[in-house]
Amino acid sequence: MAERTESDIKSWGELLNPLEMRRHHQLGLVGLVALFVLPAVFPAITTQQFAYALFFATFVMSWDFVSGYTGEISFGHGLFFGVGGYTSGMLNIHMGIDPWIAAPLGALAAAIAGLLIGFPSLRVKGPYFSLITLVTPIILISVFRFYPDWTGGELGLISVGSVDKFAALGPIPSPGYDPVSGYYLALFVFLLSMGIFVAITRSDAGMVFTAIRSDETALAATGKNPAKFKLFAFVLSGLIGGFAGAMYGHSVGSFTPSELLALVISIEVIIAAILGGIGTITGAAIGGLFFYMLRTYLRNVEFVVPIVETSIGEFYFLVFGLVTLAFLFFLPQGIVPRLVQEGYQRFGTEDGEAIADGGKTQGSRVVEDWIDELRAILGGDRK
């Protein structure tokens, strides 16, 4: 194999045909314009559903940033969403702090939670770490039940005292009177989060993240510190996930365990990331939007199935599960990686391997380069 160095690794743009690059940029611009003009095209109720989808997609990106890139699978990522949301909500309701200040504080609390969850990932691996992340939000929900005066218990913060939710929100808009403003707030959080994640994952740090997922031992042998990068991933994921949870509760949602901390939310996030493409921030974003809107659409379908004489909306979850299974079966690598792969094969670029947003190439290729360099240092034979 010809000698290669890290600087020789091609970036996403270098691997794409220039015409294909322009098409990607054009599609991205069209999608961005469509998101901005959506409230002018659809009714308020649909606009609000899209706002939900944007927050959900932001949450999916935060999960993919830490689990899709480092390989540390979290089954309780709703913890960050809930910590950020509840911290912001309680500061607003109980202490009268303006939501625009309370939301960043909630995000900071979620980042601290990310740091605490990230530490176990340095000592335990695989199912043991996943079990820790699974149990943590369940413990938090149990704690909330012991302090209903502060958390509202099962009913959430909306039930605390006689505080009217929409009156306590300060300058942040609520769907009770302005769904369009709530949508643009969700769009702002979505685009800000995507910009941060893409910028990091397409940098050299993203290359290290994908290498951690592929072979952490080989990465450590090159002098890199996997622990530092994994902790950073958890903290940033918690920060953005917590900020999204706070903004969600202050705008289109509410501060309740069923919306912020339920186990099903964490499971849905994982499924959405797989649908879009694990290890690709854009894939996670698209997967989150697709997952949420498909579920919402099926829930509202009024078509009556002749044999059972029941509308699809009444058993939508069964139909949704079957559709999801079909996507996972026929597109196991995810929607976005498959589309990128098709583009590479069409233009005859490289070997058709789909490349993640993060890193310069797939983690396996990065690790291969670093192992070659290590062998050369140690005097071993190169392939």
NUTORDREN-18020 format. One record per residue (C-alpha): x, y, z; chain; residue in three letters. Coordinates in Angstrom, 3 decimals. Layout:
# NUTORDREN-18020
ATOM,X,Y,Z,A,ALA
...
//
This chain:
# NUTORDREN-18020
ATOM,0.000,0.000,0.000,A,MET
ATOM,1.304,3.415,-0.887,A,ALA
ATOM,2.460,5.495,2.033,A,GLU
ATOM,-0.164,7.951,3.238,A,ARG
ATOM,-0.172,10.553,5.932,A,THR
ATOM,-3.003,12.263,7.743,A,GLU
ATOM,-2.712,15.273,5.468,A,SER
ATOM,-3.297,13.041,2.455,A,ASP
ATOM,-6.753,12.022,3.633,A,ILE
ATOM,-9.364,13.608,1.416,A,LYS
ATOM,-12.221,15.582,2.804,A,SER
ATOM,-15.864,15.187,1.886,A,TRP
ATOM,-15.629,17.946,-0.703,A,GLY
ATOM,-12.493,16.502,-2.321,A,GLU
ATOM,-14.169,13.138,-2.755,A,LEU
ATOM,-17.241,14.526,-4.447,A,LEU
ATOM,-17.429,15.356,-8.092,A,ASN
ATOM,-17.642,19.191,-8.444,A,PRO
ATOM,-21.034,18.864,-10.112,A,LEU
ATOM,-22.250,16.669,-7.281,A,GLU
ATOM,-20.896,19.202,-4.774,A,MET
ATOM,-22.936,21.946,-6.388,A,ARG
ATOM,-26.009,19.753,-6.271,A,ARG
ATOM,-25.484,19.059,-2.587,A,HIS
ATOM,-25.148,22.782,-1.897,A,HIS
ATOM,-28.216,23.560,-3.997,A,GLN
ATOM,-30.288,20.906,-2.229,A,LEU
ATOM,-29.147,22.244,1.123,A,GLY
ATOM,-30.086,25.788,0.140,A,LEU
ATOM,-33.494,24.668,-1.136,A,VAL
ATOM,-34.116,22.790,2.111,A,GLY
ATOM,-33.109,25.810,4.173,A,LEU
ATOM,-35.402,28.140,2.222,A,VAL
ATOM,-38.238,25.617,2.558,A,ALA
ATOM,-37.830,25.552,6.328,A,LEU
ATOM,-37.967,29.338,6.529,A,PHE
ATOM,-41.096,29.731,4.374,A,VAL
ATOM,-42.942,26.717,5.801,A,LEU
ATOM,-45.169,28.726,8.210,A,PRO
ATOM,-46.467,30.764,5.268,A,ALA
ATOM,-47.557,27.612,3.423,A,VAL
ATOM,-48.992,25.351,6.098,A,PHE
ATOM,-51.681,26.020,8.730,A,PRO
ATOM,-50.743,26.813,12.318,A,ALA
ATOM,-51.333,23.283,13.615,A,ILE
ATOM,-48.985,21.814,10.996,A,THR
ATOM,-46.413,24.513,11.714,A,THR
ATOM,-46.509,23.519,15.359,A,GLN
ATOM,-45.975,19.855,14.436,A,GLN
ATOM,-42.924,20.839,12.414,A,PHE
ATOM,-41.639,22.729,15.455,A,ALA
ATOM,-41.934,19.527,17.487,A,TYR
ATOM,-40.070,17.697,14.723,A,ALA
ATOM,-37.239,20.263,14.700,A,LEU
ATOM,-36.712,19.919,18.448,A,PHE
ATOM,-36.805,16.129,18.139,A,PHE
ATOM,-34.278,16.230,15.282,A,ALA
ATOM,-32.004,18.420,17.428,A,THR
ATOM,-32.192,15.820,20.151,A,PHE
ATOM,-31.348,13.064,17.651,A,VAL
ATOM,-28.278,14.998,16.517,A,MET
ATOM,-27.108,15.359,20.118,A,SER
ATOM,-27.381,11.579,20.586,A,TRP
ATOM,-25.607,10.842,17.315,A,ASP
ATOM,-22.765,13.194,18.181,A,PHE
ATOM,-21.797,11.128,21.209,A,VAL
ATOM,-23.064,7.618,20.413,A,SER
ATOM,-22.824,7.583,16.638,A,GLY
ATOM,-19.257,8.850,16.610,A,TYR
ATOM,-17.646,7.388,19.730,A,THR
ATOM,-19.596,4.116,19.721,A,GLY
ATOM,-20.689,4.548,23.366,A,GLU
ATOM,-24.378,3.725,22.962,A,ILE
ATOM,-26.626,5.647,25.333,A,SER
ATOM,-30.106,4.270,26.053,A,PHE
ATOM,-31.059,7.081,28.395,A,GLY
ATOM,-30.174,10.210,26.490,A,HIS
ATOM,-33.479,11.728,27.570,A,GLY
ATOM,-31.657,12.572,30.797,A,LEU
ATOM,-30.034,15.610,29.145,A,PHE
ATOM,-33.294,16.750,27.597,A,PHE
ATOM,-35.022,16.466,30.985,A,GLY
ATOM,-32.286,18.034,33.120,A,VAL
ATOM,-32.043,21.044,30.828,A,GLY
ATOM,-35.797,21.459,30.575,A,GLY
ATOM,-36.648,20.965,34.237,A,TYR
ATOM,-33.786,23.142,35.471,A,THR
ATOM,-34.868,25.990,33.227,A,SER
ATOM,-38.540,25.528,34.060,A,GLY
ATOM,-38.000,25.448,37.824,A,MET
ATOM,-35.748,28.502,37.726,A,LEU
ATOM,-38.455,30.323,35.799,A,ASN
ATOM,-41.438,29.259,37.905,A,ILE
ATOM,-39.961,29.132,41.400,A,HIS
ATOM,-37.357,31.893,41.208,A,MET
ATOM,-38.833,34.127,38.538,A,GLY
ATOM,-35.724,33.994,36.330,A,ILE
ATOM,-36.344,35.093,32.778,A,ASP
ATOM,-36.497,32.080,30.411,A,PRO
ATOM,-33.828,33.592,28.146,A,TRP
ATOM,-31.477,33.346,31.144,A,ILE
ATOM,-32.941,30.172,32.641,A,ALA
ATOM,-32.555,28.210,29.387,A,ALA
ATOM,-28.738,28.617,29.181,A,PRO
ATOM,-28.513,27.728,32.881,A,LEU
ATOM,-30.538,24.605,32.187,A,GLY
ATOM,-28.162,23.768,29.342,A,ALA
ATOM,-25.226,24.205,31.727,A,LEU
ATOM,-26.850,21.810,34.214,A,ALA
ATOM,-27.301,19.265,31.409,A,ALA
ATOM,-23.641,19.682,30.434,A,ALA
ATOM,-22.657,18.846,34.016,A,ILE
ATOM,-24.896,15.783,33.791,A,ALA
ATOM,-23.080,14.871,30.574,A,GLY
ATOM,-19.773,15.108,32.417,A,LEU
ATOM,-21.057,12.825,35.189,A,LEU
ATOM,-22.411,10.297,32.690,A,ILE
ATOM,-19.267,10.515,30.592,A,GLY
ATOM,-16.961,9.428,33.407,A,PHE
ATOM,-18.362,5.868,33.602,A,PRO
ATOM,-17.703,5.474,29.884,A,SER
ATOM,-13.992,5.673,30.680,A,LEU
ATOM,-14.154,2.553,32.881,A,ARG
ATOM,-17.045,0.412,31.655,A,VAL
ATOM,-17.792,-0.555,28.070,A,LYS
ATOM,-20.551,-1.990,25.941,A,GLY
ATOM,-23.751,-3.167,27.663,A,PRO
ATOM,-22.500,-2.127,31.104,A,TYR
ATOM,-22.255,1.508,30.089,A,PHE
ATOM,-25.577,1.322,28.224,A,SER
ATOM,-27.198,-0.032,31.385,A,LEU
ATOM,-25.904,2.951,33.373,A,ILE
ATOM,-27.405,5.380,30.873,A,THR
ATOM,-30.672,3.413,30.859,A,LEU
ATOM,-31.119,3.496,34.634,A,VAL
ATOM,-30.119,7.130,35.222,A,THR
ATOM,-33.272,8.866,33.841,A,PRO
ATOM,-35.448,6.315,35.632,A,ILE
ATOM,-33.762,7.279,38.903,A,ILE
ATOM,-34.276,10.963,38.117,A,LEU
ATOM,-37.999,10.437,37.508,A,ILE
ATOM,-38.242,8.660,40.866,A,SER
ATOM,-36.539,11.602,42.562,A,VAL
ATOM,-39.003,13.994,40.946,A,PHE
ATOM,-41.880,12.055,42.480,A,ARG
ATOM,-40.522,12.696,45.961,A,PHE
ATOM,-40.585,16.488,45.446,A,TYR
ATOM,-43.912,17.234,43.722,A,PRO
ATOM,-44.019,20.753,45.149,A,ASP
ATOM,-40.946,21.591,43.089,A,TRP
ATOM,-41.266,19.300,40.077,A,THR
ATOM,-45.006,18.695,39.833,A,GLY
ATOM,-44.494,14.939,40.016,A,GLY
ATOM,-46.123,12.963,37.217,A,GLU
ATOM,-47.991,16.010,35.898,A,LEU
ATOM,-44.893,18.154,35.504,A,GLY
ATOM,-44.231,21.791,36.247,A,LEU
ATOM,-47.514,22.941,34.776,A,ILE
ATOM,-49.214,21.557,37.903,A,SER
ATOM,-46.990,23.389,40.392,A,VAL
ATOM,-49.098,25.803,42.441,A,GLY
ATOM,-51.486,27.983,40.483,A,SER
ATOM,-48.893,29.284,38.028,A,VAL
ATOM,-50.283,29.656,34.547,A,ASP
ATOM,-47.711,28.273,32.137,A,LYS
ATOM,-48.253,30.754,29.363,A,PHE
ATOM,-48.130,33.711,31.742,A,ALA
ATOM,-44.845,32.582,33.277,A,ALA
ATOM,-42.905,32.226,30.086,A,LEU
ATOM,-41.785,35.816,29.769,A,GLY
ATOM,-40.517,36.815,26.324,A,PRO
ATOM,-40.286,33.278,24.912,A,ILE
ATOM,-43.355,32.662,22.708,A,PRO
ATOM,-45.738,29.820,23.450,A,SER
ATOM,-48.094,27.933,21.114,A,PRO
ATOM,-50.974,29.275,23.116,A,GLY
ATOM,-50.836,32.526,21.205,A,TYR
ATOM,-48.047,32.431,18.620,A,ASP
ATOM,-47.209,29.062,16.993,A,PRO
ATOM,-45.216,30.753,14.230,A,VAL
ATOM,-42.793,32.337,16.698,A,SER
ATOM,-42.496,28.976,18.427,A,GLY
ATOM,-41.614,27.378,15.102,A,TYR
ATOM,-38.884,29.886,14.316,A,TYR
ATOM,-37.471,29.418,17.797,A,LEU
ATOM,-37.296,25.671,17.108,A,ALA
ATOM,-35.693,26.347,13.731,A,LEU
ATOM,-33.079,28.583,15.353,A,PHE
ATOM,-32.165,25.880,17.892,A,VAL
ATOM,-32.077,23.255,15.126,A,PHE
ATOM,-29.802,25.230,12.787,A,LEU
ATOM,-27.522,26.412,15.601,A,LEU
ATOM,-27.084,22.863,16.879,A,SER
ATOM,-26.480,21.445,13.410,A,MET
ATOM,-23.913,24.143,12.660,A,GLY
ATOM,-21.976,23.386,15.846,A,ILE
ATOM,-22.066,19.610,15.377,A,PHE
ATOM,-21.107,19.715,11.699,A,VAL
ATOM,-18.271,22.162,12.317,A,ALA
ATOM,-16.784,19.920,15.001,A,ILE
ATOM,-17.305,16.587,13.277,A,THR
ATOM,-15.768,17.825,10.029,A,ARG
ATOM,-12.704,19.052,11.882,A,SER
ATOM,-9.769,16.960,13.073,A,ASP
ATOM,-11.720,16.267,16.269,A,ALA
ATOM,-14.371,14.503,14.210,A,GLY
ATOM,-11.688,12.282,12.748,A,MET
ATOM,-10.642,11.281,16.269,A,VAL
ATOM,-14.264,10.552,17.245,A,PHE
ATOM,-14.715,8.110,14.365,A,THR
ATOM,-11.374,6.514,15.230,A,ALA
ATOM,-12.574,5.957,18.810,A,ILE
ATOM,-15.559,4.073,17.482,A,ARG
ATOM,-13.430,1.935,15.179,A,SER
ATOM,-10.448,1.069,17.392,A,ASP
ATOM,-9.890,2.955,20.628,A,GLU
ATOM,-6.755,0.969,21.450,A,THR
ATOM,-5.093,1.825,18.159,A,ALA
ATOM,-5.997,5.467,18.653,A,LEU
ATOM,-4.431,5.525,22.123,A,ALA
ATOM,-1.296,3.926,20.691,A,ALA
ATOM,-0.814,6.926,18.424,A,THR
ATOM,-0.648,9.292,21.412,A,GLY
ATOM,-4.243,10.538,21.244,A,LYS
ATOM,-6.304,10.608,24.445,A,ASN
ATOM,-9.687,8.921,23.819,A,PRO
ATOM,-10.930,9.781,27.328,A,ALA
ATOM,-10.593,13.508,26.725,A,LYS
ATOM,-12.517,13.363,23.468,A,PHE
ATOM,-15.270,11.131,24.877,A,LYS
ATOM,-15.814,13.460,27.823,A,LEU
ATOM,-15.948,16.416,25.455,A,PHE
ATOM,-18.544,14.610,23.325,A,ALA
ATOM,-20.748,13.872,26.349,A,PHE
ATOM,-20.497,17.414,27.714,A,VAL
ATOM,-21.325,19.077,24.389,A,LEU
ATOM,-24.126,16.593,23.721,A,SER
ATOM,-25.584,17.334,27.142,A,GLY
ATOM,-25.201,21.087,26.677,A,LEU
ATOM,-27.065,21.200,23.373,A,ILE
ATOM,-29.583,18.529,24.343,A,GLY
ATOM,-30.337,20.419,27.552,A,GLY
ATOM,-30.692,23.719,25.714,A,PHE
ATOM,-33.109,22.100,23.262,A,ALA
ATOM,-35.109,20.642,26.155,A,GLY
ATOM,-35.349,24.030,27.846,A,ALA
ATOM,-36.417,25.836,24.695,A,MET
ATOM,-38.872,23.058,23.877,A,TYR
ATOM,-40.605,23.367,27.226,A,GLY
ATOM,-40.725,27.161,27.032,A,HIS
ATOM,-42.205,27.238,23.540,A,SER
ATOM,-44.113,24.384,21.893,A,VAL
ATOM,-43.970,21.716,24.607,A,GLY
ATOM,-44.265,21.383,28.363,A,SER
ATOM,-42.133,20.352,31.328,A,PHE
ATOM,-43.509,16.870,32.036,A,THR
ATOM,-41.751,13.503,32.495,A,PRO
ATOM,-43.685,12.020,29.572,A,SER
ATOM,-42.287,14.645,27.196,A,GLU
ATOM,-38.766,15.032,28.542,A,LEU
ATOM,-37.681,11.931,30.435,A,LEU
ATOM,-39.758,8.974,29.238,A,ALA
ATOM,-37.744,5.922,28.187,A,LEU
ATOM,-39.633,5.725,24.901,A,VAL
ATOM,-38.169,9.095,23.891,A,ILE
ATOM,-34.621,7.796,24.237,A,SER
ATOM,-35.515,4.688,22.213,A,ILE
ATOM,-37.162,6.755,19.475,A,GLU
ATOM,-34.044,8.919,19.240,A,VAL
ATOM,-31.903,5.847,18.582,A,ILE
ATOM,-34.291,4.526,15.932,A,ILE
ATOM,-34.417,7.916,14.208,A,ALA
ATOM,-30.621,8.153,14.147,A,ALA
ATOM,-30.364,4.674,12.630,A,ILE
ATOM,-32.941,5.573,9.994,A,LEU
ATOM,-31.042,8.690,8.991,A,GLY
ATOM,-27.580,7.175,9.299,A,GLY
ATOM,-25.511,6.782,12.460,A,ILE
ATOM,-22.312,8.798,12.431,A,GLY
ATOM,-23.671,11.452,10.081,A,THR
ATOM,-25.025,14.625,11.647,A,ILE
ATOM,-27.085,15.477,8.570,A,THR
ATOM,-28.398,11.917,8.576,A,GLY
ATOM,-29.473,12.248,12.210,A,ALA
ATOM,-31.222,15.543,11.433,A,ALA
ATOM,-33.071,14.117,8.437,A,ILE
ATOM,-33.836,10.910,10.297,A,GLY
ATOM,-35.310,12.870,13.198,A,GLY
ATOM,-37.517,14.987,10.950,A,LEU
ATOM,-38.609,11.985,8.893,A,PHE
ATOM,-39.316,9.839,11.961,A,PHE
ATOM,-41.426,12.446,13.737,A,TYR
ATOM,-43.428,13.630,10.731,A,MET
ATOM,-44.111,10.081,9.498,A,LEU
ATOM,-45.439,9.125,12.906,A,ARG
ATOM,-47.584,12.268,13.044,A,THR
ATOM,-48.928,11.664,9.532,A,TYR
ATOM,-49.909,8.051,10.236,A,LEU
ATOM,-51.598,9.092,13.467,A,ARG
ATOM,-53.923,11.406,11.517,A,ASN
ATOM,-54.721,9.088,8.598,A,VAL
ATOM,-58.493,8.504,8.507,A,GLU
ATOM,-58.491,5.796,5.825,A,PHE
ATOM,-60.505,2.791,7.042,A,VAL
ATOM,-58.960,-0.624,6.460,A,VAL
ATOM,-61.777,-2.788,4.978,A,PRO
ATOM,-61.033,-6.043,6.786,A,ILE
ATOM,-60.748,-4.670,10.320,A,VAL
ATOM,-63.065,-1.699,9.703,A,GLU
ATOM,-60.723,0.572,11.608,A,THR
ATOM,-58.928,3.698,10.525,A,SER
ATOM,-55.151,3.581,10.235,A,ILE
ATOM,-54.912,6.373,12.786,A,GLY
ATOM,-56.338,4.109,15.482,A,GLU
ATOM,-53.545,1.565,15.153,A,PHE
ATOM,-50.953,3.886,13.631,A,TYR
ATOM,-48.195,2.694,15.932,A,PHE
ATOM,-48.366,-0.822,14.470,A,LEU
ATOM,-48.197,0.561,10.917,A,VAL
ATOM,-45.421,2.919,11.931,A,PHE
ATOM,-43.457,0.057,13.466,A,GLY
ATOM,-43.781,-2.025,10.308,A,LEU
ATOM,-42.679,0.876,8.095,A,VAL
ATOM,-39.715,1.521,10.376,A,THR
ATOM,-38.714,-2.151,10.287,A,LEU
ATOM,-38.896,-2.079,6.483,A,ALA
ATOM,-36.541,0.898,6.344,A,PHE
ATOM,-34.136,-0.741,8.778,A,LEU
ATOM,-34.182,-3.955,6.733,A,PHE
ATOM,-33.742,-2.452,3.280,A,PHE
ATOM,-31.554,0.519,4.329,A,LEU
ATOM,-29.520,-0.770,7.288,A,PRO
ATOM,-26.845,1.892,6.754,A,GLN
ATOM,-29.414,4.708,6.876,A,GLY
ATOM,-31.035,7.028,4.378,A,ILE
ATOM,-28.286,9.635,3.991,A,VAL
ATOM,-25.302,7.237,3.725,A,PRO
ATOM,-27.214,5.245,1.112,A,ARG
ATOM,-27.909,8.358,-0.956,A,LEU
ATOM,-24.270,9.445,-0.685,A,VAL
ATOM,-23.127,5.967,-1.639,A,GLN
ATOM,-25.352,6.017,-4.695,A,GLU
ATOM,-23.854,9.363,-5.664,A,GLY
ATOM,-20.308,8.030,-5.380,A,TYR
ATOM,-21.125,4.967,-7.451,A,GLN
ATOM,-22.821,7.115,-10.068,A,ARG
ATOM,-19.772,9.326,-10.503,A,PHE
ATOM,-17.241,6.538,-9.994,A,GLY
ATOM,-15.649,8.211,-6.965,A,THR
ATOM,-13.421,6.076,-4.706,A,GLU
ATOM,-15.047,2.733,-3.898,A,ASP
ATOM,-18.553,3.908,-3.245,A,GLY
ATOM,-18.050,3.909,0.518,A,GLU
ATOM,-20.376,6.311,2.293,A,ALA
ATOM,-18.532,8.938,4.299,A,ILE
ATOM,-19.715,10.417,7.550,A,ALA
ATOM,-20.033,14.107,8.226,A,ASP
ATOM,-17.455,13.704,10.930,A,GLY
ATOM,-13.822,13.110,10.198,A,GLY
ATOM,-12.264,13.197,6.773,A,LYS
ATOM,-13.338,9.622,5.988,A,THR
ATOM,-14.845,6.654,7.740,A,GLN
ATOM,-13.209,5.867,11.059,A,GLY
ATOM,-11.869,2.550,9.808,A,SER
ATOM,-9.830,4.294,7.134,A,ARG
ATOM,-8.465,6.775,9.654,A,VAL
ATOM,-7.407,4.021,12.009,A,VAL
ATOM,-5.759,2.191,9.115,A,GLU
ATOM,-3.603,5.235,8.373,A,ASP
ATOM,-2.629,5.657,12.019,A,TRP
ATOM,-1.793,1.964,12.407,A,ILE
ATOM,0.431,2.205,9.310,A,ASP
ATOM,2.236,5.164,10.850,A,GLU
ATOM,2.661,3.302,14.139,A,LEU
ATOM,4.086,0.276,12.359,A,ARG
ATOM,6.543,2.489,10.525,A,ALA
ATOM,7.699,4.012,13.830,A,ILE
ATOM,8.125,0.575,15.387,A,LEU
ATOM,9.880,-0.808,12.340,A,GLY
ATOM,7.077,-3.183,11.332,A,GLY
ATOM,6.166,-4.124,7.784,A,ASP
ATOM,3.625,-1.997,6.010,A,ARG
ATOM,0.946,-3.445,3.845,A,LYS
//
